[in-house]
């Protein structure tokens, strides 16, 4: 027969209840054993004390009172008393009316003192045997038997009470463990239901997490919600990437396709058409490569930016960047360093960020580019100034949007993709750099980078 599969709630309920019941049974057995032992030991001590008093009384009365009368005066209420000689002869034992079977017990002579419990005829007794000097100076045993029937009955009652208590406790235990299992598994059940809804609907959902709770279940819920945030962000980025790529790559592909067809028709016979087509195809392929690289970078989730901080001298970085930029583009850069600044920064990503702004300054201005470094309000800052066409004031708030171009025709002519500043914004956020951009149309643009305290220091 195949057993049904147990849910987590059933397992918690079952295992907790079984464990609690086992512990309760062990505890009750321990209580019964301890009480039973204490009761028997107490009765043995009482019997020994009684036997000592009997011996003392007999020593004072032996030879004065007849043996039979003497034994009858000390017989226990529920027991027997007798004198046993070395040759197992002696006066007949004296028993209480309730213990008529005790005289039938075999007689034994002991050379030492004995205190123990015995069983005879289905009953329990305390047995004490003590050596006594009798009438003619011989050593005999005074043997005293006391019934333990009352204590046995009390122990039976205790067993019954413990059994009833155990059975009575099982019901609230089962109820409480069921409540406990529900309490533990409710967040898990909610998580499972949310995941099923996500699978069935394709929509991202989150579970409700009680703010006051800080236990592992609440942490699990918060972690799940954070994971959903990341997945949703990634899904949006992927959808945006696909949409942007299909939209933005359509134009260069159309241009390349058109010029390729032109080459096929007239390229062999018209050199000027050949030169124009090759130049256009080469230009658009470079722009497509740059756009693809930037799209892939922007498709990365923010959490995946791996920042490797290291001590970095800003003036040394700018000096090296200035030399390479001037050599590559034959453009002059004026570097003004008012105060030397050392940062804890990712060199490669900062270099990439600065290159984006310098490249924009190069593309949209023909004059000298100025770079200033200093401190403002106890924060290191870096400014990049160009004297180009500038940006209209109403357009400044949009320049960091993806694929946004202030002058689309001019931007496309200069090779712009509309992704550079969007990538720069994400790099700045990852590096904890605050960006500010000011521009006057027809006069130029100033970009200021403020290095926050976590990201830079003097």
N, C-alpha and C positions, 0 to 999 in steps of 0.2 A: 504494500500500500504506500503510495507516494504522499509524503507529508506536505501540507500547504506551506507556501513561502511566507515567512514572517516579515512584517514591516519593521522599520526601525522603532516605531512607537510600541509595537508588540514586544520586540526584544527588550527594550528598556523596561517595560511593564513586567515582563516575565522574569528577567534576570534580577531586577531590583526586589520584586516580591519574594522570589525563591531565596535570595541572599538574606533578606531580612528575616524570613521565617526560619531559615537554618540558624541564624545568629540567635533568634529568640528561643529556639529549642535547645541550643547549646547552653544558653544562659539559664534556662529553667532546669536543665539537668544538673548544672553546676550548683544552683541554689538548693535543689533537692539533696544532692550528695553532701553538700556542706552542712545543711540542717540535720540530715540523718546522722552524719558523723558526730556532730556536736551533741545531739540528743543521746546517742549511745554512750559516748564518752562521759557525759554528765551522769547518766544512770550507773555506769561502772564506778565512778568516783563516789557516788552516793552509797552504792552497795558496799564498797570498801570501807567507807567511814562507818556505816552501820555495823559491819562485821567487827571492826575494832572496838566499838562500844559494847557489842555483845561479848567479845572476849574479855574485856575489862570487867563487865558485870559478872561473868561466869567465874573468873578468877577469885572474885570476892565471895561467891556463893557456893563454889564447888565443895562438896563434902558436908554442906549444911542443909541444902535443899536437895531432895531426891532428883536424880537425873531427868526423869520424865517430866516432872513439874518444872524443872529448870529450862528444859528445851521448849516446853509449851509456853513459857512466859516470854520467850524471845522469837517465836515463830513469826515470819513476815505475814502480812495480810493476804498476799497472793504469792505464796512460795512455799519453801520447805527449809528446815534446819535439821542437821544430823551430825553425830559424832562418829568419825571413822578411825578405827585403830589400825596399827600396822598389820595385824593379821586379819583385817577386814571384818572384825567383830565389833560389836558395840551396841549401844541401846538403839531401839528402833527409831527411825526418823519421825519427825512431827511435821505434818503438812497442814496448809490452810484448806478449808472446805472446797475451794475452787480448783485445787491442784491434786486430784486423786491419782493421777498417772505418774507423778514425779518419783514416788518410791520405787517404781519399776526400773528406773535408770540404773545401769551398772555402777557398782561402787568402785572407786579408785582412791588409793592412798597416795598422797603427795608429800615429798620431803621438804618442799619449799612452798612459799606463798604463791597463790594463783588468783588472778582477777581477769575474767574473760566473759564473752557471751557465748551461749550454747543454744542449740535447738534440740528439742525433744518432743516427740508426739505432735509435731506440727506447730509447736509454740517456741517463742524465743524467751531466754532468761539471761539475767546476769548471774554469774557463778563466782563465788569467792571461797577459797580454801585457805585457812590460816592455821599454822601449827599452834597447839595449846598444850600446856602441862596439866595433865588430868589428876584424878584423885590419888593414885598411887605413885605419882611422879613420872608416869609414862607420857610420851609425846603422842598426841592424837591430832586429827584434823577436825577443825570446826568448819563445816561446809554449809554455806548459806545460798539459797536459790531465791531470786526475785523475778516475778513475771514482768516481761516487757510488752505485754499485750496492749496496754493503753498507748504506749509510744508507737507501737506498730500501727494501731488504728489511726493515730494522729498523722503518721507518715502517709498512710493510704489516703487520708483526707487531703493532705498537702499535694499528693500526686494528682488527685482529681481536680483540685483547684487550679493547679498549674496547667493541666490539660485544657480545662474550660477557658482559662485566660488566653492560652495560645490560640485556641479555635476562635475566640471572640476577637482577638487582635487581627486575625487574618483578613477579616472583612474590611476594616478601615485601612489596612496595609494595601490591599488590592485597589481600593478607591484612591488612596493617596498616590500610589505608584502610577495609576492611570492618569491622574491629574499632572503628576511630574512629567510623564512621558509626553503628554499633550503640550505642556509648557515648553519643553525642550524642542519638540519637533514642529511646533507651529511655525517658527521662522523658516525652518527647512522646507516645510510643506509650501509655504508662501513662495519660497525661492523656486521650488520645482514648478509650481503653477505659473509663475512669471516666465520661467524659461520655456515652458510649453506654449504659452501665449506668444512669446517672441518667435518660436519656431513656426507656429501655425499662421500668425499674422504677418511676420516679417518686420514688425515694428519693434523698436527698442523700448523696453519698459524697465522700470525700477521698482524695488520693494520699499515699503515704508519701514524706516528704522527709528525706533524710539530714541530720542536724543539723550534721555537721562541714563540709559543703560550703557554700560561700558564693558559688558562681558564678551566672551568669544563669539556668541551668536550675533551680537550687534556688530562686532568687528567683521564677521563674515558678510553681513548685509552691506556694510559700508564698502568692503572690498569688492563685492559683486556690483554695487552701483558705480563704483569707480571704474571697474572693468567695462561696464556698459557704456560709461562716458567715453572711454578710450575707443571702444568698438564703434560707437556712433560717430565719433569724430573721424575715425579712419574711414568709415563708410562714406561720410560726407566728402572727405578729401578725395577718395577714389572716384566718387561720382563727379565731383567738381573737376578732378583731373581729366576724366574721360570727356566731359563736356568741353572743358577749356582746350584740351588737346585737339579734339575734333573740330572745334571752331577756329582756333588760331592756326592750326597747321593746314587748314583748307586753302588759305590764300597763297602761302609759299608753294604748296604742291601744285596749285592751279597755274601759278607763274612758271614753275619749272616745267610742267607738262606743256604749257603753251609755247615756251621757248624751245623745248625739245622738238615739238612738231614743226616749229619754224625752221630749226636747224635741219630737220629731215627734208623739208621742202626746198629751202633756199640757201642753206649753209654752205654747200659745196661751190655754189656759183657766185655768191655775194659775200666777200670777206667782211664787209662792215656789219652785215647781219650776223655772221659767225661770231665776231668779237662781242657784239652786243648781247647775243644769246648766252655765250659762255660766261661773260661777266655777270649777267643776271642770275644764271643758274648757280654760279659759284657763290654769289652774295646771299642768295636765298638759302642755299645749303648750310652756309655758316650760321645764318640766323636761325635756321631750324635746329641745328646742333645746340646752339646757345639756349634756345627756348626749351628744348627737350631736357637739357641738364637742369635748368631752373625749375621746370615743371616737376621733375623727379624730386628735387630738393624740397619743394613746397608740398609735395604729396606726403612727405614724412610727417608722422605725428609729432607734436611738440615734445612728448615724453621721450622720443627717440634721439633728441639732440644730446650727444655725449660731449660734455664739457670737460676738457682737461686743463685745469688751471695750473699756471706756473708763474713765477716772478718774471715780469716783463717791463723793460724800460721803454716808455712810449716814444721818447725822442729817437732812440736807436731804431725802433721799428719804422718810424716815419722817415728817417734818413735813408734806410734801405729801400723802402717803398718809393720814395722820391726818385732815387737814382734809376731804379728799374723802370719806372713809369716814364721818366723823361727820355730814357734811352729807347723805349719801345715806341712812344708816340711823338717824340720830338716836341714835347710841350713843357713849358717852364712851370715849375711849382716853387712858390716862395714859402719857406717853412719858418714860422715865428714861434719860438719856444720861450715863454715868459718864465716858466718854472718847470724844473725836471720832475717828472711823475713816474712812479713805479706802480705797476698794477699786478694783481693776481688775476690772470686772464688766460683764455685759450688763444694762443698766438695765431693759429691757422684761421680760426673763425673771425677774429678781429681783423686780420689782414684781408679776408674775403669781404667783410663788411665795408672797410675803408675803400677797397678797390671799386665796389659798386658805386659809391658816391663820387669818387675821383673820375670814374669812367663816365658817369652822367655829366659831371662838370666839363669834361673834355668834349663830349659829344655836342653839348648845347651851348658852348661858348668858344670863342676863338682867342680870348686873351689869357693872361697869366692866371693860374689857379693859386689861391692863397690858403695855407693851412696854419691855424693858430692853436697853441696848446697852453693851458694855464689852469688856475684854480678860481672857482666862483662858489661862494656860500659853502666853503670847505669841501667842495666836490671837484675832482679833476674834470676838465672838459676839453673837447677838441672841436674846432670849427673848420669847415671846408667852404670857401667862398669862391664863386665864379661870377664873371661879368657878362653873362649870356643873356638869352631872351627873357628869362624870368618866367614866373608862373602867375597867372591871374589869381587874385585873392580868393575868389569864390571857388577856385579849383584846388586850393591847398589841402582841404580836408579829404580829397579823394585820391591824392597821388600815391597813397600806400595800398590802394585797392588793386587787385590783380587785373592785368590787361588794360588798366586805365592809362590813356595817353592824353596829355594836354593838347598836343597838336598831332593828330594821328598821321597825317600825311608826312609831316616832317620827321616824326618819330620813326615811321617805317623806312623812310629814305636813309636815316642815320643808323638803322639796324636795331632800333628799340623793339622790345617784345612786350613791354608793359608789365614785366614780372620782376625786374630788378629791385625796385623799391619795396615791393611786397616781400621779396626774399630778405631784403635788408631789415625790414620791420621784424620778421620772425627771428633773424639772427640776433638783433638787438635785444629782443625779449629773452631769448635763451641766455644771452650774456649779461642780462640785468643792466642794460644800457638804456637810458631815456633819450628819445629822439625829439628834436624840435626843428622845424623847418620854417624859415622866413624867406619871402621872395617879393620883389617889386618888378612888375612886368616891364621889360625893356632895360632893366638895370642889372639884374642878376639874382642869384639864389644863395642863401646861407643855410647850411645844415650844421646843427650843433649836437654833439654826443656828450651826455652827462654820465659819468661812470659812478653808479651807486656805490655805497659804502661796502656792500658785500662783494662787489666786483672790482673795486680799485682802492688804492691807498697811496698816500704820498710817501 
